[in-house]
Amino acid sequence: MLARCRRLAPNLIVRSRRKDLRQIRAKRIVDCISDAAHRWANADFTPRVRATQAVAERTGYSLPVVEYAFDQLFLPLIAETLENSIASEIGSLSALDDFIARPGKPDGHASPIGRVCIISSRTTIGVGLLPALYALCAKCDVTVKDRQDALVGAFFGTLAEEDEAFAHSARAQSWDGARNASRLTGFDVVVAFGTNRALQAIRGTLPADTQFVGFGSRASAGYVTAESLAQAETLEAIAAGAARDLVLFETEGCLSLHVLFLEVSAGLPPSFVPMLARHIELANAEFPIGQRDRSESARVASVRKTAEFRASTGHGAVYSDAACSYVLEWDPPTGEPPPLAPRCLAVIPVCNPQQAASYLRQHHLRLEALACSQRRTDVLEAGSDAGGVRLTRFGELQRPPAGAHHGGRPRIGDFIRWIDREI
C-alpha cells in the first residue's frame, strides 16, 4: 500500500517528511548551533581546514590572520551566550516557541518574520554568519549570499549534520554583487554588509515592503588618556593591544584601528609612540602580511613618503620598516583625514576628548567603536557623541562579543514579529 502511495503521489510523501525549524524548540536550535561551532573551533576539523585555505586565497590574508578570525568567530558561540543574548532582547528563549506572560503587557510570541536574506561583505571574514544564526534561532528561512570561499555554506553543512531541518531552512548561494541584486525579491528582510554605495544599490532594488538592514562603511578609533601615559606599567599592554587592532585584517574592517588620539601636547613624540611602533613590528611577525597587491603597496608607500616629507620639514615624525609593511605617523595635520590604508595609523595629539570627537566629525568618519585606555566618563561620552556604538579596551576591537549588539542594532529583533494575545 505504501509503495502504491509513493507511485501515485511521490511529492506528497516527500513534503510530509520534510522537517522545518518551526517544528523544533528554540533550545534545540541553539544547542545545534553551539555544537556545530564547537566542531569548527577545532583547527583540525576538516571543513575548517578547507575553509581556512579558501578564505586566505580569496582575501589575501595570511593563514595566521584567518585562523585568528575563525577562533574569534566560533569559540564564543556557546549555547549560554546565544540564550542570554536572545533572552536580553525578548525576555525569554521560550517566546520563540509560544506565547509567554509579560508583566504589564499582553502575552507575546516572537514569531519568525519570514524569509531572510543576508549579503556578506567582501572583507570581514564570516560577518554574515552571526546574523544568519540569530535568524535561524528565530526560526526564519535563511539564505546567505556567500563569498567565493563558501565559508557560510560549509558551516551550514555542519548544521545540517546536527539536525536535518537546517538543510531546508539554511541555504548559502554565491553572490556577484550588482548582477545578483535583482534576485532579492521575495524576502521579508534583507541584511547587507558593504560599502555605502553598494548598500544604496541593493536598497534600490528592493520592494517597498521589504525591511532593509544595512551595515555600511565605518571606522574605529583609540584614545589614550594622560593618566594612562603616565603609568609605565600599563603602557606596554596598551601598545600591544593597539598594534593588534591595527594590523589584523589589513586595517580594512570597521573594527580596525584607523586613528589613535593621545592626550598629550603636540611636539616631540612621547615615548609611547616608538613603543607602539615596536609592538606593530611584533604584531607583524605574529600576523604577517599575506598577499598585498601592487595598488595596496603603492598606497602604503605613498602614505610613508608624504609623512617623511612632513617630518623632514620639522613637523611630526614617521615610523616604518625597510619593507614598508606599516606606517605610523605622529602628529599629522588635523586638516587631513587618517590614511585608511593597510597597517597605516595616524597618531594625533589632543588636549581633551572633545578635540578627538571634533576631528572625527570634521572628516565625516562614522565611528563604529572606540578603544579606551581607561574608563573615564568624558572619553566614553565623546565616543558615543561621535556615533560610536561600542566602547572597549585596546586589543579587543577585533573581538566583538557574540552576544552583544552589532552596529548598535539588536541581534534577533530584526528577525521576529511580535504577536500580542489579549484574549
Secondary structure as UniProt FT lines:
FT   HELIX           2..8
FT   HELIX           10..17
FT   HELIX           21..23
FT   HELIX           26..40
FT   TURN            43..44
FT   HELIX           46..59
FT   HELIX           63..74
FT   TURN            75..76
FT   HELIX           79..90
FT   HELIX           93..96
FT   STRAND          100..102
FT   TURN            103..104
FT   STRAND          105..112
FT   STRAND          115..119
FT   TURN            125..128
FT   HELIX           129..137
FT   TURN            138..139
FT   STRAND          141..146
FT   TURN            148..149
FT   HELIX           151..162
FT   HELIX           165..169
FT   STRAND          170..174
FT   HELIX           177..183
FT   TURN            185..186
FT   STRAND          189..193
FT   HELIX           196..205
FT   TURN            208..209
FT   STRAND          211..215
FT   STRAND          219..224
FT   HELIX           226..229
FT   HELIX           232..247
FT   HELIX           248..251
FT   TURN            254..255
FT   STRAND          257..263
FT   HELIX           272..286
FT   HELIX           294..312
FT   TURN            313..314
FT   STRAND          317..320
FT   TURN            322..323
FT   STRAND          327..330
FT   TURN            334..335
FT   TURN            342..343
FT   STRAND          344..350
FT   HELIX           353..362
FT   TURN            363..364
FT   STRAND          367..372
FT   HELIX           377..385
FT   TURN            386..387
FT   STRAND          390..393
FT   TURN            394..395
FT   TURN            397..398
FT   TURN            402..403
FT   TURN            407..408
FT   HELIX           413..415
FT   STRAND          416..421
//
